[in-house]
């Protein structure tokens, strides 16, 4: 599953400039639903709440060493046939 997501991120990155590309990502164990802590009923991100609630996870994305459960699109081996 992670390899498929990483492949999708890498594919999307190919269409973006370097500064716009996703360098690292993490899969969260929660579903973000409209009206919840992270998204309004009109599907807008609640950026301050997200930053506060996930501050530790965000810090891990910027750590110098790759942490467990943090992935880089190019570093995840593909499970798709060549």
N, C-alpha and C positions, 0 to 999 in steps of 0.2 A: 504494500500500500504506500509506504513512504517513498519507494523508488518511483512509483507512478506520479505522485505529487511532485517529487523533485524533477522528474522529466517535464512535467507541465510548467513548473517554474522556470526551468532552463529554456523551454520553448518560448515562453513569454518574454524572458530576458533577452532573447535574440532579437526581439523587435524594439527594444528600448536602448537608450543611450546608457553608457556605463554608470553614470550617476543615478539613473532611475532604476537600475537593476536591483533585484533582491539578492543579497549576499548570503544571508543565513535565515533560516526559518525554524519554527517550532510548531508542533501540532498540539493544540490545547485539548484537554479531556472534556471540555464543556461545549454545549451548543449555545450559540448566541441567538436569542430569539427577540423579535420586535417587542418592545416594552420591557425588556430585561435590563440588567445592569449595564450592558455594553451598547445596545442599539435602541433608538427611540422607535415609537410606533410608525414613524414615517421613514424608517430605515437609515437614519443618520447616526454616525458613530458618536458615542459619548466619550470624547477623547480624554478628558480629565479623569473620568472614572476608570477608563481602560488603563491609563498611565499609572494611576494609583494602585489599582487592583493587581496589575501584572508587572509591577516595577521590577521584581526579582527576575522574572522571565525575560524582560526587555534588557536588563543588565547582562544576562547570560549571552544574549545575541551579540553583544559588543565586546565580550571578554576576549583577551588575546589568544587563549587556548580554546579549542572547541569543547564544549561541555556535553554531557550525555543529554540526549533528546533534543539537541540542536543540530540542524543539518545544513549542509551547503549543497546547492543544486548540482554542481559538477562533481561533488565528492561521493554521491550516493550511487552505487552500482545499479545499472538498469536490469530489470528482470524481463524485458521485452526481447523477443528474438531479433537477431540482426537482419 
